[in-house]
Amino acid sequence: MATLGDIGLAAAINILSAVAFLLAFAILRLQPFNDRVYFPKWYLKGLRSSPSHVGAFVHKFVNLDFRSYLRFLNWMPAALQMPEPELIDHAGLDSAVYLRIYLIGLKIFVPITFLAFTILVPVNWTNRTLELELSKSNVTFSDIDKLSISNIPEGSERFVVTSFCISLLFTAHFPETHPDFCFSFF
C-alpha cells in the first residue's frame, strides 16, 4: 500500500532524474565535439565547421567558455515562440513534431489536472466510505486511498454528478484547444 511519503519519494526521484538528464543534455550540447549530433542541419548548410579542424586541441573537445554554461536554456523561449516552418528549417521536422506533441499535451493535461484537483479530489477526500468500512471489517487504507475512487460509495449520486460535470467541462474545453483534432480521424 502506497503512502504519501512513498509517492513523494517517487516524485522526487523522477524530478531529480529529469533535472539530471536536462543538465546532461545542456552540457553535452555545448561541447564542440558533439556539434554534428546536435546541429546536423547547420553542417549541411555550411553554417558550422568541424571542431577537429579549428582551434587548439582542448577547444576541439571541451567548451571552456563558462558564460555559455550560465545561459544554456536561453534557446527554449525562442524555440517555443518560433513559427513552425521556421522551426522545421532551423532545427528539423523531429523538433517541430516534438514541440507540437509537448504543447498539445500541456493543453490537454493542465486543464484535466486543474479540474481533478479542484473538483474530484475534494469530493473523494470528504467521503467517509473507507472509514465506515474499517468499522465493519478489517480494511486497511492510507491517506492516499482517501483521494481515490475507492472512498466513494457504490451508486453514489455525488460520484455520478461530479463525473458528469468533469466530462462535460473537459468536452467543452477540448474543441477550443484544438478544433481540427476532434474530427481528424474520420
C-alpha positions as CSV (number, residue, x, y, z in Angstrom):
1,M,0.0,0.0,0.0
2,A,1.4,3.3,-1.0
3,T,1.6,6.2,1.4
4,L,2.1,9.9,0.7
5,G,5.8,9.5,1.7
6,D,6.2,6.8,-1.0
7,I,4.6,8.9,-3.6
8,G,6.7,11.9,-2.6
9,L,9.9,9.9,-2.8
10,A,8.9,8.6,-6.2
11,A,8.1,12.1,-7.4
12,A,11.5,13.4,-6.0
13,I,13.4,10.7,-7.8
14,N,11.6,11.4,-11.1
15,I,12.1,15.2,-10.8
16,L,15.8,14.8,-9.9
17,S,16.4,12.4,-12.8
18,A,14.6,14.8,-15.2
19,V,16.8,17.7,-14.0
20,A,19.9,15.5,-14.3
21,F,19.0,14.5,-17.9
22,L,18.3,18.1,-18.8
23,L,21.7,19.2,-17.4
24,A,23.4,16.4,-19.2
25,F,21.7,17.4,-22.4
26,A,22.7,21.0,-21.9
27,I,26.3,20.3,-21.1
28,L,26.8,17.8,-23.9
29,R,25.0,20.1,-26.4
30,L,27.6,22.9,-25.6
31,Q,30.6,20.7,-26.3
32,P,32.2,21.2,-29.7
33,F,32.8,17.5,-30.3
34,N,29.0,16.9,-30.2
35,D,28.1,19.6,-32.8
36,R,27.4,17.1,-35.5
37,V,24.9,15.3,-33.3
38,Y,23.1,18.4,-32.0
39,F,23.4,20.7,-35.1
40,P,23.4,18.4,-38.2
41,K,21.5,20.8,-40.4
42,W,24.0,23.6,-39.7
43,Y,26.8,21.4,-41.0
44,L,24.8,20.6,-44.2
45,K,24.1,24.3,-44.8
46,G,27.8,25.2,-44.1
47,L,27.0,27.3,-41.0
48,R,29.3,25.3,-38.8
49,S,32.6,23.6,-39.4
50,S,34.1,20.5,-37.8
51,P,35.7,21.3,-34.4
52,S,38.5,18.9,-35.2
53,H,39.9,21.2,-37.9
54,V,39.7,24.5,-36.0
55,G,41.5,25.9,-32.9
56,A,43.6,24.5,-30.1
57,F,43.4,20.8,-29.2
58,V,41.5,21.3,-26.0
59,H,38.9,23.6,-27.7
60,K,38.1,20.8,-30.1
61,F,36.6,18.6,-27.4
62,V,35.6,20.9,-24.4
63,N,33.8,24.2,-24.4
64,L,35.9,26.4,-22.0
65,D,33.6,29.5,-22.2
66,F,31.9,29.3,-18.8
67,R,29.4,32.0,-19.7
68,S,27.7,29.7,-22.2
69,Y,27.0,27.3,-19.3
70,L,25.1,30.0,-17.4
71,R,22.8,30.7,-20.3
72,F,22.3,27.1,-21.5
73,L,18.5,27.3,-21.6
74,N,18.2,30.6,-23.5
75,W,17.2,28.8,-26.7
76,M,14.0,27.4,-25.2
77,P,11.7,30.5,-25.2
78,A,12.8,31.3,-28.8
79,A,12.1,27.8,-29.9
80,L,8.6,27.8,-28.3
81,Q,7.7,31.2,-30.0
82,M,9.2,30.3,-33.4
83,P,6.7,29.7,-36.2
84,E,6.6,26.0,-37.2
85,P,8.0,26.4,-40.8
86,E,10.9,28.4,-39.4
87,L,11.5,25.8,-36.7
88,I,11.5,23.0,-39.3
89,D,14.0,24.9,-41.3
90,H,16.2,25.7,-38.3
91,A,16.0,22.5,-36.2
92,G,14.3,19.9,-38.3
93,L,11.0,18.1,-38.5
94,D,11.6,15.9,-35.5
95,S,12.0,19.0,-33.3
96,A,8.8,20.6,-34.6
97,V,6.8,17.3,-34.0
98,Y,8.3,17.0,-30.5
99,L,7.3,20.6,-29.6
100,R,3.8,20.1,-31.1
101,I,3.3,16.9,-29.1
102,Y,4.6,18.6,-25.9
103,L,2.3,21.7,-26.4
104,I,-0.8,19.7,-27.1
105,G,-0.1,17.5,-24.1
106,L,0.1,20.7,-22.0
107,K,-3.2,22.0,-23.5
108,I,-4.9,18.7,-22.6
109,F,-3.4,17.7,-19.3
110,V,-3.1,21.0,-17.5
111,P,-6.9,21.6,-17.6
112,I,-7.5,17.9,-16.6
113,T,-5.2,18.3,-13.6
114,F,-6.8,21.5,-12.6
115,L,-10.2,20.0,-12.7
116,A,-9.2,16.9,-10.9
117,F,-7.6,18.8,-8.0
118,T,-10.4,21.4,-7.7
119,I,-13.4,19.1,-8.1
120,L,-12.6,15.3,-7.9
121,V,-10.1,15.4,-5.0
122,P,-12.3,17.3,-2.6
123,V,-15.3,15.1,-3.4
124,N,-13.2,11.9,-2.8
125,W,-11.5,13.3,0.3
126,T,-14.7,14.4,2.0
127,N,-16.4,11.0,1.7
128,R,-16.1,8.6,4.6
129,T,-16.6,5.3,2.9
130,L,-13.2,3.8,3.8
131,E,-13.6,4.8,7.5
132,L,-17.1,3.2,7.6
133,E,-15.7,0.0,6.0
134,L,-12.9,0.0,8.6
135,S,-15.5,-0.1,11.4
136,K,-17.4,-3.0,9.7
137,S,-14.4,-5.2,8.7
138,N,-10.7,-5.3,8.9
139,V,-9.9,-3.0,6.0
140,T,-6.6,-1.2,5.9
141,F,-6.1,2.1,4.0
142,S,-3.7,5.0,3.9
143,D,-4.3,8.7,3.4
144,I,-3.7,8.4,-0.3
145,D,-6.6,6.0,-0.6
146,K,-8.9,8.7,0.6
147,L,-8.1,10.6,-2.6
148,S,-9.1,7.7,-4.9
149,I,-12.4,6.5,-6.2
150,S,-12.3,3.7,-3.5
151,N,-13.5,6.3,-1.0
152,I,-16.8,6.8,-3.0
153,P,-19.7,4.5,-2.0
154,E,-21.2,2.3,-4.7
155,G,-24.0,4.0,-6.5
156,S,-23.2,7.5,-5.1
157,E,-25.1,10.4,-6.6
158,R,-22.1,12.6,-5.8
159,F,-19.8,10.5,-7.9
160,V,-22.2,10.5,-10.9
161,V,-22.8,14.2,-10.8
162,T,-19.1,15.1,-10.4
163,S,-18.0,12.6,-13.1
164,F,-20.7,14.1,-15.4
165,C,-19.6,17.7,-14.7
166,I,-15.9,16.8,-15.2
167,S,-16.6,15.1,-18.6
168,L,-18.8,18.0,-19.6
169,L,-16.2,20.6,-18.7
170,F,-13.4,18.7,-20.5
171,T,-15.5,18.1,-23.6
172,A,-16.4,21.8,-23.7
173,H,-12.7,22.8,-23.3
174,F,-11.1,20.4,-25.7
175,P,-12.6,21.6,-29.0
176,E,-11.4,25.1,-28.1
177,T,-7.9,23.8,-27.5
178,H,-7.6,22.2,-30.9
179,P,-10.8,22.3,-33.1
180,D,-9.4,20.3,-36.0
181,F,-8.2,17.4,-33.8
182,C,-11.7,16.2,-32.9
183,F,-12.7,15.0,-36.4
184,S,-9.2,14.5,-37.9
185,F,-9.5,10.7,-37.6
186,F,-12.7,10.4,-39.6
